[in-house]
Amino acid sequence: MAVTGLPDEFDVGYYRSLHSDLSSFTDEQAQAHYTACGIGEGRIASKLATRNELKRYIPLVPTLEIGPYCKPFLSGPNVRYFDVLDSDAMKARLLREGLDPASADLKQIPRIDYVEPNGDLSIVGDKFGAVFSSHSIEHQPDIIRHLQGVSRILDDGGRYYLCVPNKLYCFDHFIAESTIADILDAYEAQRKVHTLGNVIRHRALTTHNETARHWDGDHKDPGYEQSISHRAMLATQEFRRANGGYVDVHAWFFTSASFRTLIGQLLDLELISLYPERVYNSTRGSNEFMAVLRKKL
């Protein structure tokens, strides 16, 4: 059952209660500890820290899930789905990739209500009280137009709930955080597919994807640097073979702090009408953070 009201990003009493070594700290000391140490240690500081907790705060209103693929996060009569493939195409792709025809994953493929090969939300003619996406926003060639599209289909005051990969704890670790310059450049170019640079970054500069190792400070596999040149060559060949078509890679690289800052900057520039109502920090063992953007009334 969904619950009303979003927990604070930092709940000082909750933080103290979870961590016995902080039990004697004042509110000010606990806040200072979290800023200096707790975030980096991945300490839980809010009642909303993971995707399963996020689900409890998504209200039972008409909701659009973007990019469910074969494992939708949300279900129920109030949920609709948007993806770049329809249900039959998803099934065919999974089978081509070697999935067992008897796999339960095939049975989880939802009926896709809105299909657009380039992820263009302009085909959606309905309004929703909530929109949700998981590990989707980083794939958008033009993040501003994506957010503008979400805003268009949201009711006033509606929320966009996101699970976003934290570049520090996934294969994007060594790739620089995205900047406002990168985002504005993609917007000015009206980018609909990924650039050669994006493809090379994703194919040649990524590392292992073992979250626990990243939290332990182990980010690099043997031979990482030595393989970059070869992987960059293969990425360039892949880009050329696509001949202007869409290659599915990450274009954007965030931490919770940089995501909050960038959304605020886009709001200041009046390019979007969604503000960062909550951005929760990643907790130890997770490769993502939760964010809630709200449409201005």
Backbone as CSV, one residue per row, in Angstrom:
resi,resn,N_x,N_y,N_z,CA_x,CA_y,CA_z,C_x,C_y,C_z
1,MET,0.843,-1.194,0.000,0.000,0.000,0.000,0.879,1.245,0.000
2,ALA,0.541,2.215,-0.858,1.294,3.458,-0.895,0.998,4.283,0.350
3,VAL,2.017,5.025,0.785,1.836,5.898,1.938,2.042,7.336,1.482
4,THR,1.415,8.249,2.190,1.474,9.645,1.770,2.669,10.341,2.394
5,GLY,3.136,11.378,1.707,4.250,12.163,2.228,5.578,11.474,2.002
6,LEU,6.558,12.235,1.542,7.877,11.677,1.277,8.788,11.892,2.480
7,PRO,9.523,10.877,2.908,10.478,11.065,4.010,11.546,12.080,3.635
8,ASP,12.090,12.738,4.657,13.208,13.647,4.431,14.400,12.871,3.885
9,GLU,15.256,13.560,3.159,16.488,12.943,2.671,17.403,12.561,3.829
10,PHE,17.389,13.379,4.856,18.166,13.080,6.065,17.265,13.257,7.275
11,ASP,17.039,12.168,8.004,16.219,12.164,9.215,17.168,11.923,10.385
12,VAL,17.457,12.979,11.125,18.500,12.895,12.132,18.187,11.871,13.217
13,GLY,16.922,11.816,13.663,16.559,10.842,14.690,16.673,9.419,14.179
14,TYR,16.235,9.201,12.958,16.307,7.873,12.343,17.770,7.462,12.156
15,TYR,18.589,8.417,11.732,20.015,8.154,11.516,20.679,7.719,12.821
16,ARG,20.399,8.452,13.881,20.994,8.114,15.179,20.516,6.758,15.660
17,SER,19.229,6.470,15.448,18.658,5.229,15.978,19.215,3.996,15.272
18,LEU,19.620,4.144,14.019,20.126,3.003,13.250,21.590,2.695,13.535
19,HIS,22.323,3.687,14.001,23.771,3.542,14.112,24.177,3.787,15.567
20,SER,24.463,2.706,16.270,24.699,2.783,17.722,25.893,3.654,18.076
21,ASP,26.864,3.753,17.178,28.035,4.569,17.479,27.727,6.066,17.487
22,LEU,26.511,6.404,17.051,26.123,7.814,17.005,25.075,8.160,18.060
23,SER,24.766,7.236,18.941,23.640,7.415,19.860,23.779,8.633,20.767
24,SER,24.986,9.036,21.090,25.190,10.166,21.993,25.364,11.487,21.244
25,PHE,25.290,11.458,19.924,25.523,12.666,19.140,24.337,13.619,19.245
26,THR,24.615,14.907,19.257,23.565,15.909,19.120,23.091,15.924,17.666
27,ASP,21.980,16.631,17.408,21.498,16.748,16.033,22.586,17.334,15.128
28,GLU,23.255,18.361,15.614,24.287,19.022,14.807,25.463,18.080,14.548
29,GLN,25.848,17.320,15.562,26.961,16.380,15.388,26.583,15.259,14.411
30,ALA,25.352,14.772,14.516,24.903,13.707,13.618,24.857,14.200,12.174
31,GLN,24.359,15.428,11.971,24.326,16.003,10.625,25.736,16.153,10.071
32,ALA,26.639,16.645,10.895,28.023,16.824,10.452,28.673,15.481,10.132
33,HIS,28.380,14.468,10.951,28.932,13.140,10.698,28.433,12.593,9.373
34,TYR,27.144,12.761,9.112,26.587,12.233,7.865,27.234,12.902,6.658
35,THR,27.385,14.214,6.724,27.984,14.944,5.606,29.440,14.539,5.400
36,ALA,30.175,14.413,6.487,31.613,14.135,6.385,31.919,12.668,6.140
37,CYS,31.135,11.770,6.744,31.471,10.339,6.714,30.322,9.456,6.229
38,GLY,29.135,9.724,6.708,28.021,8.804,6.497,27.652,8.584,5.044
39,ILE,27.669,9.659,4.257,27.323,9.506,2.840,28.331,8.586,2.161
40,GLY,29.611,8.842,2.387,30.659,8.024,1.774,30.653,6.588,2.246
41,GLU,30.219,6.375,3.498,30.137,5.018,4.042,28.854,4.306,3.612
42,GLY,27.947,5.047,2.991,26.684,4.456,2.546,25.725,4.169,3.685
43,ARG,25.779,4.970,4.737,24.899,4.740,5.882,23.466,5.171,5.549
44,ILE,22.510,4.384,6.001,21.102,4.720,5.812,20.768,5.904,6.707
45,ALA,20.087,6.903,6.120,19.763,8.115,6.870,18.318,8.551,6.659
46,SER,17.547,7.714,5.961,16.165,8.062,5.664,15.336,6.792,5.597
47,LYS,14.052,6.939,5.830,13.157,5.791,5.720,12.912,5.405,4.263
48,LEU,13.351,6.254,3.342,13.283,5.911,1.924,14.715,5.862,1.415
49,ALA,15.224,4.652,1.254,16.615,4.497,0.826,16.765,3.565,-0.366
50,THR,15.799,2.681,-0.591,15.911,1.677,-1.647,14.682,1.694,-2.548
51,ARG,14.788,0.993,-3.662,13.686,0.975,-4.624,12.425,0.336,-4.050
52,ASN,12.570,-0.659,-3.226,11.376,-1.274,-2.645,10.654,-0.308,-1.717
53,GLU,11.411,0.525,-1.013,10.782,1.547,-0.180,10.158,2.635,-1.048
54,LEU,10.823,2.969,-2.166,10.266,3.969,-3.070,8.883,3.551,-3.555
55,LYS,8.724,2.268,-3.861,7.443,1.773,-4.375,6.294,2.100,-3.420
56,ARG,6.563,2.048,-2.119,5.523,2.300,-1.133,5.027,3.743,-1.180
57,TYR,5.832,4.640,-1.757,5.470,6.054,-1.779,4.902,6.505,-3.121
58,ILE,4.745,5.581,-4.048,4.114,5.918,-5.320,2.609,5.722,-5.153
59,PRO,1.824,6.782,-5.260,0.388,6.673,-4.965,-0.358,5.869,-6.029
60,LEU,-1.528,5.387,-5.654,-2.358,4.611,-6.569,-3.166,5.562,-7.448
61,VAL,-2.446,6.215,-8.338,-3.040,7.138,-9.303,-2.649,6.639,-10.692
62,PRO,-3.263,7.150,-11.758,-2.803,6.765,-13.097,-1.309,7.007,-13.240
63,THR,-0.581,5.939,-13.571,0.893,5.974,-13.541,1.449,5.392,-14.834
64,LEU,2.485,6.022,-15.357,3.193,5.504,-16.531,4.563,5.020,-16.101
65,GLU,4.883,3.761,-16.418,6.239,3.251,-16.212,6.977,3.284,-17.542
66,ILE,8.120,3.962,-17.550,8.942,4.089,-18.756,9.998,2.990,-18.754
67,GLY,10.062,2.236,-19.848,11.109,1.239,-20.020,11.035,0.045,-19.089
68,PRO,9.887,-0.603,-18.964,9.807,-1.764,-18.061,10.546,-2.981,-18.580
69,TYR,10.758,-3.054,-19.905,11.323,-4.213,-20.579,10.579,-5.471,-20.121
70,CYS,11.284,-6.508,-19.672,10.580,-7.742,-19.323,10.288,-7.851,-17.828
71,LYS,10.683,-6.816,-17.056,10.480,-6.896,-15.614,9.906,-5.586,-15.089
72,PRO,8.621,-5.344,-15.314,8.035,-4.097,-14.811,8.145,-4.004,-13.299
73,PHE,8.383,-2.791,-12.819,8.493,-2.538,-11.388,7.110,-2.366,-10.770
74,LEU,6.213,-1.779,-11.532,4.872,-1.490,-11.051,3.862,-2.345,-11.788
75,SER,2.739,-2.588,-11.159,1.665,-3.343,-11.786,0.336,-2.884,-11.209
76,GLY,-0.738,-3.282,-11.875,-2.064,-2.929,-11.395,-2.861,-2.214,-12.467
77,PRO,-4.145,-2.061,-12.251,-5.017,-1.468,-13.270,-4.743,0.006,-13.546
78,ASN,-4.030,0.664,-12.648,-3.738,2.088,-12.836,-2.441,2.340,-13.597
79,VAL,-1.702,1.264,-13.953,-0.367,1.407,-14.551,-0.415,1.165,-16.053
80,ARG,0.246,2.046,-16.807,0.459,1.864,-18.232,1.963,1.828,-18.483
81,TYR,2.360,1.279,-19.661,3.779,1.074,-19.946,4.175,1.706,-21.275
82,PHE,5.379,2.296,-21.263,5.982,2.894,-22.464,7.341,2.254,-22.680
83,ASP,7.627,1.850,-23.925,8.945,1.274,-24.218,9.259,1.450,-25.691
84,VAL,10.502,1.125,-26.050,10.940,1.251,-27.439,10.584,0.002,-28.252
85,LEU,10.189,-1.071,-27.587,9.786,-2.312,-28.238,8.405,-2.705,-27.743
86,ASP,7.621,-3.342,-28.611,6.360,-3.892,-28.133,6.616,-5.257,-27.501
87,SER,5.580,-5.848,-26.948,5.754,-7.087,-26.182,6.335,-8.207,-27.034
88,ASP,5.839,-8.355,-28.269,6.335,-9.426,-29.142,7.804,-9.218,-29.497
89,ALA,8.180,-7.967,-29.757,9.578,-7.679,-30.099,10.499,-7.937,-28.905
90,MET,10.019,-7.634,-27.683,10.810,-7.932,-26.485,11.050,-9.427,-26.368
91,LYS,9.988,-10.195,-26.562,10.115,-11.647,-26.457,11.110,-12.171,-27.488
92,ALA,10.995,-11.696,-28.718,11.899,-12.146,-29.776,13.345,-11.789,-29.454
93,ARG,13.558,-10.599,-28.914,14.919,-10.173,-28.566,15.495,-11.057,-27.470
94,LEU,14.717,-11.330,-26.450,15.200,-12.172,-25.357,15.544,-13.575,-25.841
95,LEU,14.738,-14.112,-26.743,15.011,-15.445,-27.279,16.278,-15.433,-28.140
96,ARG,16.473,-14.360,-28.916,17.702,-14.244,-29.716,18.925,-14.175,-28.827
97,GLU,18.758,-13.564,-27.653,19.874,-13.436,-26.719,20.119,-14.707,-25.919
98,GLY,19.328,-15.764,-26.199,19.583,-17.054,-25.586,18.747,-17.381,-24.372
99,LEU,17.713,-16.577,-24.094,16.867,-16.873,-22.945,16.098,-18.169,-23.168
100,ASP,16.030,-18.992,-22.146,15.274,-20.247,-22.201,13.808,-19.932,-22.493
101,PRO,13.205,-20.542,-23.521,11.790,-20.284,-23.828,10.858,-20.555,-22.651
102,ALA,11.297,-21.368,-21.689,10.459,-21.655,-20.528,10.710,-20.684,-19.378
103,SER,11.575,-19.687,-19.601,11.942,-18.761,-18.530,10.740,-17.966,-18.030
104,ALA,10.751,-17.725,-16.738,9.682,-16.916,-16.138,9.740,-15.473,-16.632
105,ASP,10.913,-15.044,-17.103,11.035,-13.668,-17.589,10.075,-13.397,-18.744
106,LEU,9.880,-14.389,-19.600,8.976,-14.197,-20.729,7.543,-13.956,-20.260
107,LYS,7.192,-14.588,-19.165,5.832,-14.436,-18.651,5.617,-13.088,-17.977
108,GLN,6.711,-12.413,-17.622,6.598,-11.118,-16.956,6.509,-9.948,-17.930
109,ILE,6.731,-10.207,-19.214,6.681,-9.124,-20.192,5.281,-8.517,-20.190
110,PRO,5.166,-7.228,-19.939,3.839,-6.621,-19.897,3.351,-6.240,-21.295
111,ARG,2.089,-5.952,-21.383,1.552,-5.367,-22.611,2.002,-3.912,-22.658
112,ILE,2.714,-3.537,-23.720,3.232,-2.176,-23.835,2.156,-1.302,-24.485
113,ASP,1.726,-0.303,-23.745,0.624,0.551,-24.202,1.081,1.606,-25.199
114,TYR,2.333,2.058,-25.058,2.863,3.098,-25.938,4.247,2.652,-26.404
115,VAL,4.412,2.550,-27.725,5.683,2.093,-28.295,6.233,3.181,-29.200
116,GLU,7.497,3.572,-28.974,8.152,4.549,-29.825,9.628,4.189,-29.879
117,PRO,10.150,3.815,-31.053,11.506,3.259,-31.157,12.615,4.161,-30.632
118,ASN,12.399,5.479,-30.625,13.425,6.394,-30.156,13.150,6.936,-28.756
119,GLY,12.138,6.379,-28.091,11.837,6.822,-26.731,11.167,8.178,-26.656
120,ASP,10.542,8.617,-27.735,9.917,9.935,-27.797,8.546,9.898,-27.116
121,LEU,8.432,10.594,-25.993,7.190,10.570,-25.214,6.068,11.385,-25.849
122,SER,6.351,12.081,-26.933,5.312,12.913,-27.543,4.155,12.079,-28.091
123,ILE,4.369,10.772,-28.259,3.269,9.927,-28.759,2.238,9.637,-27.676
124,VAL,2.569,9.915,-26.429,1.657,9.628,-25.316,0.654,10.773,-25.215
125,GLY,-0.599,10.450,-25.422,-1.629,11.473,-25.417,-2.403,11.578,-24.120
126,ASP,-2.032,10.773,-23.123,-2.755,10.753,-21.856,-1.993,11.506,-20.775
127,LYS,-2.672,11.790,-19.685,-2.082,12.448,-18.529,-2.005,11.464,-17.372
128,PHE,-0.985,11.659,-16.513,-0.751,10.758,-15.396,-0.445,11.558,-14.131
129,GLY,-0.799,10.954,-13.010,-0.460,11.551,-11.729,0.962,11.236,-11.307
130,ALA,1.524,10.164,-11.886,2.889,9.749,-11.551,3.532,9.094,-12.764
131,VAL,4.846,9.265,-12.875,5.657,8.581,-13.888,6.817,7.935,-13.152
132,PHE,7.199,6.747,-13.584,8.309,6.032,-12.956,9.259,5.521,-14.027
133,SER,10.569,5.569,-13.727,11.546,4.897,-14.589,12.685,4.371,-13.737
134,SER,13.277,3.280,-14.172,14.409,2.663,-13.490,15.544,2.477,-14.484
135,HIS,16.679,3.108,-14.199,17.874,2.993,-15.038,17.517,3.261,-16.504
136,SER,16.774,4.336,-16.693,16.359,4.745,-18.031,16.865,6.130,-18.392
137,ILE,16.862,7.045,-17.426,17.187,8.439,-17.748,18.606,8.591,-18.277
138,GLU,19.516,7.725,-17.838,20.904,7.842,-18.293,21.077,7.412,-19.744
139,HIS,20.066,6.766,-20.319,20.118,6.333,-21.714,19.569,7.390,-22.680
140,GLN,18.945,8.438,-22.181,18.273,9.411,-23.044,19.297,10.271,-23.791
141,PRO,19.263,10.306,-25.129,20.227,11.144,-25.853,20.115,12.626,-25.499
142,ASP,18.881,13.077,-25.236,18.628,14.477,-24.904,17.813,14.499,-23.615
143,ILE,18.486,14.686,-22.494,17.819,14.554,-21.200,16.822,15.693,-20.960
144,ILE,17.077,16.868,-21.523,16.145,17.974,-21.331,14.813,17.674,-21.998
145,ARG,14.857,17.216,-23.238,13.583,16.911,-23.920,12.887,15.725,-23.269
146,HIS,13.646,14.805,-22.712,13.016,13.715,-21.966,12.240,14.274,-20.777
147,LEU,12.856,15.149,-20.012,12.188,15.718,-18.844,11.025,16.618,-19.253
148,GLN,11.174,17.310,-20.363,10.055,18.104,-20.871,8.890,17.197,-21.262
149,GLY,9.207,16.039,-21.855,8.166,15.086,-22.233,7.455,14.514,-21.017
150,VAL,8.224,14.197,-19.971,7.615,13.708,-18.737,6.702,14.771,-18.149
151,SER,7.171,15.999,-18.120,6.379,17.092,-17.557,5.068,17.272,-18.318
152,ARG,5.124,17.139,-19.630,3.918,17.334,-20.445,2.823,16.343,-20.104
153,ILE,3.197,15.105,-19.769,2.177,14.085,-19.507,1.820,13.979,-18.025
154,LEU,2.500,14.747,-17.163,2.198,14.737,-15.747,1.120,15.772,-15.422
155,ASP,0.230,15.416,-14.528,-0.681,16.397,-13.963,0.130,17.432,-13.187
156,ASP,-0.426,18.641,-13.042,0.223,19.641,-12.202,0.392,19.072,-10.792
157,GLY,1.594,19.199,-10.256,1.878,18.639,-8.940,2.226,17.165,-8.964
158,GLY,2.159,16.532,-10.152,2.510,15.120,-10.275,3.997,14.899,-10.099
159,ARG,4.373,13.655,-9.838,5.765,13.347,-9.519,6.366,12.343,-10.499
160,TYR,7.638,12.544,-10.770,8.435,11.612,-11.557,9.362,10.900,-10.581
161,TYR,9.149,9.594,-10.393,9.934,8.769,-9.474,10.998,8.037,-10.277
162,LEU,12.242,8.108,-9.817,13.340,7.526,-10.577,14.263,6.692,-9.706
163,CYS,14.743,5.585,-10.274,15.903,4.857,-9.771,17.034,5.146,-10.760
164,VAL,18.093,5.774,-10.271,19.162,6.267,-11.148,20.471,5.608,-10.761
165,PRO,21.233,5.075,-11.718,22.525,4.488,-11.352,23.484,5.543,-10.831
166,ASN,24.187,5.207,-9.767,25.233,6.060,-9.220,26.549,5.636,-9.851
167,LYS,27.153,6.528,-10.622,28.352,6.174,-11.387,29.501,5.682,-10.516
168,LEU,29.480,6.034,-9.243,30.570,5.622,-8.369,30.575,4.120,-8.094
169,TYR,29.402,3.476,-8.213,29.272,2.089,-7.767,28.810,1.147,-8.876
170,CYS,29.041,1.538,-10.127,28.700,0.661,-11.253,29.810,0.743,-12.286
171,PHE,29.579,0.200,-13.460,30.638,0.135,-14.469,31.031,1.505,-15.015
172,ASP,30.278,2.544,-14.690,30.603,3.894,-15.138,31.628,4.595,-14.242
173,HIS,32.197,3.898,-13.293,32.993,4.535,-12.244,34.039,5.507,-12.775
174,PHE,34.774,5.146,-13.810,35.892,5.965,-14.272,35.481,7.055,-15.264
175,ILE,34.213,7.121,-15.604,33.734,8.137,-16.540,33.361,9.391,-15.761
176,ALA,33.751,10.541,-16.270,33.508,11.804,-15.569,32.017,12.086,-15.432
177,GLU,31.657,12.754,-14.334,30.270,13.157,-14.142,29.832,14.094,-15.264
178,SER,28.578,13.972,-15.657,28.023,14.871,-16.669,27.942,16.287,-16.107
179,THR,28.048,17.261,-16.995,27.983,18.666,-16.605,26.825,19.350,-17.318
180,ILE,26.500,20.555,-16.868,25.452,21.324,-17.520,25.827,21.619,-18.971
181,ALA,27.117,21.753,-19.246,27.565,21.991,-20.627,27.221,20.804,-21.517
182,ASP,27.448,19.584,-21.021,27.121,18.382,-21.796,25.631,18.332,-22.107
183,ILE,24.815,18.626,-21.110,23.367,18.525,-21.256,22.832,19.578,-22.223
184,LEU,23.341,20.805,-22.115,22.890,21.868,-23.014,23.359,21.623,-24.445
185,ASP,24.520,21.019,-24.591,25.031,20.691,-25.928,24.108,19.697,-26.625
186,ALA,23.670,18.664,-25.901,22.754,17.676,-26.477,21.415,18.308,-26.827
187,TYR,20.962,19.223,-25.992,19.684,19.894,-26.240,19.762,20.786,-27.473
188,GLU,20.840,21.565,-27.569,20.999,22.461,-28.722,21.083,21.667,-30.022
189,ALA,21.717,20.485,-29.961,21.850,19.625,-31.144,20.578,18.835,-31.437
190,GLN,19.579,18.927,-30.537,18.337,18.149,-30.671,18.660,16.667,-30.896
191,ARG,19.526,16.158,-30.036,20.085,14.821,-30.221,19.020,13.744,-30.054
192,LYS,18.923,12.853,-31.014,17.959,11.746,-30.970,18.638,10.384,-30.885
193,VAL,19.913,10.331,-31.235,20.706,9.106,-31.100,22.010,9.477,-30.413
194,HIS,22.728,8.476,-29.961,23.960,8.729,-29.222,25.131,9.039,-30.151
195,THR,26.028,9.856,-29.644,27.213,10.251,-30.392,28.262,9.143,-30.357
196,LEU,29.262,9.289,-31.219,30.401,8.370,-31.173,31.066,8.433,-29.804
197,GLY,31.173,9.624,-29.236,31.783,9.750,-27.915,31.042,8.955,-26.861
198,ASN,29.708,8.996,-26.895,28.922,8.218,-25.936,29.169,6.720,-26.089
199,VAL,29.218,6.266,-27.345,29.423,4.841,-27.598,30.806,4.412,-27.111
200,ILE,31.816,5.229,-27.379,33.175,4.893,-26.929,33.246,4.887,-25.409
201,ARG,32.662,5.898,-24.763,32.676,5.920,-23.296,32.065,4.641,-22.730
202,HIS,30.916,4.238,-23.276,30.200,3.083,-22.734,30.925,1.773,-23.028
203,ARG,31.494,1.657,-24.190,32.122,0.395,-24.587,33.582,0.286,-24.142
204,ALA,34.299,1.417,-24.106,35.745,1.342,-23.885,36.188,1.816,-22.506
205,LEU,35.417,2.677,-21.852,35.881,3.277,-20.601,35.183,2.719,-19.369
206,THR,34.233,1.819,-19.570,33.565,1.213,-18.423,34.440,0.126,-17.812
207,THR,34.142,-0.181,-16.560,34.885,-1.194,-15.821,33.913,-2.277,-15.364
208,HIS,34.290,-3.038,-14.350,33.406,-4.110,-13.876,32.149,-3.525,-13.240
209,ASN,31.131,-4.355,-13.071,29.837,-3.905,-12.553,29.482,-4.607,-11.238
210,GLU,30.509,-4.934,-10.452,30.279,-5.605,-9.169,30.190,-4.553,-8.067
211,THR,28.956,-4.291,-7.639,28.697,-3.185,-6.724,29.487,-3.295,-5.430
212,ALA,29.531,-4.474,-4.840,30.238,-4.646,-3.563,31.707,-4.291,-3.701
213,ARG,32.323,-4.654,-4.809,33.728,-4.314,-5.021,33.917,-2.805,-5.093
214,HIS,33.008,-2.132,-5.761,33.129,-0.674,-5.845,33.029,-0.044,-4.461
215,TRP,32.094,-0.517,-3.634,31.974,0.035,-2.290,33.231,-0.225,-1.460
216,ASP,33.933,-1.314,-1.782,35.176,-1.636,-1.073,36.388,-0.916,-1.662
217,GLY,36.156,-0.087,-2.672,37.256,0.669,-3.274,38.008,-0.068,-4.355
218,ASP,37.479,-1.208,-4.815,38.129,-2.024,-5.845,37.413,-1.770,-7.167
219,HIS,37.948,-0.856,-7.977,37.230,-0.377,-9.151,37.746,-0.919,-10.481
220,LYS,38.925,-1.478,-10.484,39.579,-1.754,-11.763,39.973,-3.218,-11.890
221,ASP,39.646,-3.809,-13.041,40.094,-5.160,-13.335,41.494,-5.121,-13.945
222,PRO,42.264,-6.203,-13.813,43.590,-6.251,-14.450,43.464,-6.016,-15.951
223,GLY,44.352,-5.218,-16.496,44.353,-4.966,-17.936,43.372,-3.908,-18.387
224,TYR,42.763,-3.195,-17.445,41.746,-2.196,-17.820,42.315,-1.172,-18.809
225,GLU,43.413,-0.500,-18.440,43.970,0.526,-19.326,44.433,-0.062,-20.650
226,GLN,45.044,-1.262,-20.577,45.597,-1.862,-21.790,44.515,-2.239,-22.808
227,SER,43.289,-2.421,-22.349,42.216,-2.838,-23.259,41.469,-1.674,-23.875
228,ILE,41.709,-0.452,-23.393,40.898,0.678,-23.834,41.028,0.935,-25.332
229,SER,42.237,0.906,-25.848,42.439,1.207,-27.276,41.668,0.229,-28.152
230,HIS,41.764,-1.057,-27.827,41.075,-2.067,-28.629,39.565,-1.899,-28.524
231,ARG,39.087,-1.663,-27.324,37.643,-1.497,-27.145,37.139,-0.232,-27.829
232,ALA,37.960,0.819,-27.851,37.570,2.042,-28.549,37.457,1.801,-30.053
233,MET,38.365,0.981,-30.592,38.299,0.640,-32.014,37.005,-0.110,-32.321
234,LEU,36.663,-1.089,-31.479,35.441,-1.858,-31.695,34.206,-0.972,-31.569
235,ALA,34.235,-0.030,-30.624,33.107,0.880,-30.449,32.924,1.762,-31.677
236,THR,34.026,2.220,-32.247,33.954,3.049,-33.454,33.367,2.255,-34.609
237,GLN,33.771,1.012,-34.733,33.218,0.162,-35.789,31.719,-0.058,-35.583
238,GLU,31.305,-0.277,-34.338,29.883,-0.465,-34.036,29.087,0.792,-34.408
239,PHE,29.623,1.943,-34.065,28.952,3.206,-34.378,28.796,3.379,-35.891
240,ARG,29.841,3.057,-36.635,29.780,3.202,-38.097,28.788,2.232,-38.705
241,ARG,28.740,1.004,-38.170,27.779,0.024,-38.692,26.336,0.481,-38.466
242,ALA,26.101,1.187,-37.371,24.739,1.660,-37.084,24.282,2.684,-38.118
243,ASN,25.227,3.363,-38.771,24.923,4.268,-39.881,23.838,5.285,-39.506
244,GLY,24.017,5.888,-38.352,23.061,6.907,-37.920,21.924,6.374,-37.078
245,GLY,21.867,5.058,-36.912,20.817,4.464,-36.099,21.145,4.513,-34.620
246,TYR,20.191,4.126,-33.813,20.331,4.204,-32.363,21.182,3.055,-31.827
247,VAL,22.199,3.383,-31.043,22.998,2.402,-30.311,22.712,2.647,-28.826
248,ASP,22.303,1.629,-28.101,21.840,1.809,-26.729,23.017,1.822,-25.756
249,VAL,23.356,3.012,-25.259,24.451,3.181,-24.316,24.057,4.243,-23.288
250,HIS,24.861,4.379,-22.248,24.679,5.466,-21.289,25.216,6.763,-21.891
251,ALA,24.457,7.843,-21.697,24.911,9.165,-22.118,25.212,10.067,-20.933
252,TRP,24.666,9.709,-19.750,24.749,10.599,-18.597,25.250,9.835,-17.383
253,PHE,26.031,10.539,-16.567,26.739,9.892,-15.468,26.583,10.769,-14.224
254,PHE,25.905,10.225,-13.215,25.510,11.012,-12.056,25.977,10.393,-10.748
255,THR,26.149,11.247,-9.756,26.044,10.879,-8.351,24.752,11.528,-7.868
256,SER,24.321,11.187,-6.668,23.103,11.820,-6.165,23.286,13.337,-6.073
257,ALA,24.468,13.770,-5.627,24.725,15.209,-5.484,24.727,15.910,-6.835
258,SER,25.381,15.332,-7.827,25.446,15.998,-9.133,24.082,16.003,-9.811
259,PHE,23.295,14.954,-9.615,21.954,14.905,-10.204,21.095,16.033,-9.629
260,ARG,21.131,16.184,-8.312,20.359,17.246,-7.646,20.776,18.614,-8.201
261,THR,22.069,18.824,-8.338,22.578,20.103,-8.832,22.144,20.366,-10.265
262,LEU,22.273,19.360,-11.128,21.941,19.546,-12.540,20.459,19.807,-12.750
263,ILE,19.607,19.089,-12.039,18.173,19.333,-12.175,17.852,20.757,-11.715
264,GLY,18.478,21.199,-10.637,18.287,22.564,-10.170,18.744,23.592,-11.190
265,GLN,19.855,23.331,-11.856,20.351,24.258,-12.868,19.405,24.338,-14.063
266,LEU,18.873,23.205,-14.492,17.922,23.202,-15.614,16.646,23.944,-15.244
267,LEU,16.255,23.829,-13.997,15.088,24.553,-13.508,15.372,26.059,-13.510
268,ASP,16.551,26.443,-13.037,16.942,27.853,-13.025,16.953,28.437,-14.443
269,LEU,17.350,27.619,-15.415,17.400,28.051,-16.810,16.021,28.052,-17.469
270,GLU,15.013,27.609,-16.714,13.621,27.546,-17.195,13.479,26.638,-18.409
271,LEU,14.310,25.585,-18.440,14.220,24.596,-19.514,13.327,23.427,-19.126
272,ILE,13.090,23.239,-17.836,12.192,22.189,-17.359,11.302,22.779,-16.274
273,SER,10.205,22.082,-15.992,9.287,22.527,-14.941,9.183,21.493,-13.834
274,LEU,10.214,20.657,-13.713,10.290,19.659,-12.650,11.374,20.078,-11.670
275,TYR,11.067,20.055,-10.396,12.078,20.415,-9.413,12.440,19.199,-8.561
276,PRO,13.669,19.155,-8.046,14.110,17.982,-7.270,13.529,18.012,-5.856
277,GLU,12.358,17.388,-5.702,11.701,17.377,-4.400,12.504,16.565,-3.390
278,ARG,13.022,15.418,-3.815,13.876,14.583,-2.980,14.911,13.890,-3.868
279,VAL,16.153,13.858,-3.389,17.188,13.023,-3.997,17.891,12.329,-2.842
280,TYR,17.678,11.026,-2.746,18.212,10.255,-1.624,19.576,9.679,-1.984
281,ASN,20.492,9.703,-1.040,21.836,9.193,-1.306,21.855,7.668,-1.370
282,SER,22.820,7.135,-2.101,22.980,5.682,-2.214,23.384,5.099,-0.864
283,THR,22.896,3.904,-0.587,23.285,3.197,0.627,24.227,2.054,0.272
284,ARG,25.053,1.675,1.233,26.089,0.672,0.978,25.486,-0.608,0.391
285,GLY,26.122,-1.094,-0.671,25.656,-2.300,-1.345,24.741,-2.024,-2.512
286,SER,24.384,-0.759,-2.721,23.495,-0.398,-3.824,24.270,0.355,-4.890
287,ASN,23.873,0.174,-6.148,24.526,0.901,-7.241,23.640,2.016,-7.783
288,GLU,22.637,2.439,-7.009,21.687,3.418,-7.500,21.252,4.352,-6.370
289,PHE,20.582,5.424,-6.759,19.941,6.300,-5.782,18.524,6.588,-6.252
290,MET,17.672,6.952,-5.310,16.277,7.244,-5.577,16.098,8.757,-5.687
291,ALA,15.276,9.198,-6.631,14.993,10.612,-6.787,13.515,10.803,-7.094
292,VAL,12.985,11.924,-6.654,11.599,12.286,-6.937,11.590,13.723,-7.431
293,LEU,11.173,13.902,-8.687,11.025,15.232,-9.275,9.534,15.563,-9.309
294,ARG,9.208,16.799,-8.996,7.788,17.164,-8.933,7.494,18.287,-9.920
295,LYS,6.375,18.184,-10.601,5.969,19.218,-11.550,5.415,20.413,-10.794
296,LYS,5.893,21.574,-11.162,5.458,22.798,-10.509,3.967,23.027,-10.758
297,LEU,3.299,23.529,-9.768,1.870,23.837,-9.878,1.682,25.098,-10.733
